[in-house]
Amino acid sequence: MKVGVITFTDGRERAAKALEEQCRAFQQKVCDWLTSEGHEAVGSDATVWNCKSARDGANQLISASCHPVIFNFCSGMATCLRRL
């Protein structure tokens, strides 16, 4: 089964940029696990933080003919806590 994975941040561009590497790494871990379970995983190129990035990510996964899509939420809270 072809499974899409799309990653969301909290709606702030600065959070999306600050967390990009962390979000990508975790999305890749999800895709790797899906692949190990026998699925074809497709990770979205866009980290969603606004309507345009959501539309771009959704269109990519639709074009790839993904059936289910996993919504991966990446929070900036861990980054904030590290600064305390």
LINSULPE-V943022 format. One record per run of one state. SS is the DSSP state (A for helix, B for strand, O for the rest). FROM is the first residue (numbers start at 0). TO is the last residue. If there is no record, write none. Layout:
# LINSULPE-V943022
SS&FROM&TO, SS&FROM&TO
This chain:
# LINSULPE-V943022
O&0&0, B&1&7, O&8&11, A&12&35, O&36&38, B&39&47, O&48&49, A&50&62, O&63&66, B&67&72, O&73&75, A&76&82, O&83&83
